[in-house]
Amino acid sequence: MKIFRESIIILGIYLIGELISKGLSLPLPGNIIGMIILLLLLCTKVIKVEKVESISTFFLNHLSFFFIPAGVGLMSSFDSIKNSLVHILILCLITTAIVIIFTGLIVQYIINIQEKRVKKGYEKK
């Protein structure tokens, strides 16, 4: 019953995101709006993490399964993209490098902030 309740919460937020996206004709997909709504609800503690933890863990454990349709779509449209394959690979490498660099910089920034707070005695390690 717990999984069912958690699924209803997640699907309800997804539905709200879709309705907002379609109703306001936003260029942002409804699932992204739903994730933003879920993030806001979790940050403001309107929804506690425990209320969606089991289904979220299930989705994360089976995340690779959700990429199968995208992979099949790429395989079925390979003829259309084979002329641009080198460009796509270069773009993937560049964007991956950018993500790695910015993630590293942000993590380092957060670590520095935490170390400063520990030195000032705001937090305990």
Secondary structure, DSSP 8 states (H G I E B T S, - for coil): -HHHHHHHHHHHHHHHHHHHHHHTT-SS-HHHHHHHHHHHHHHTTSS-GGGTHHHHHHHHHTGGGGGHHHHHHHHHTHHHHGGGHHHHHHHHHHHHHHHHHHHHHHHHHHHHHHHHHHHHTSS--
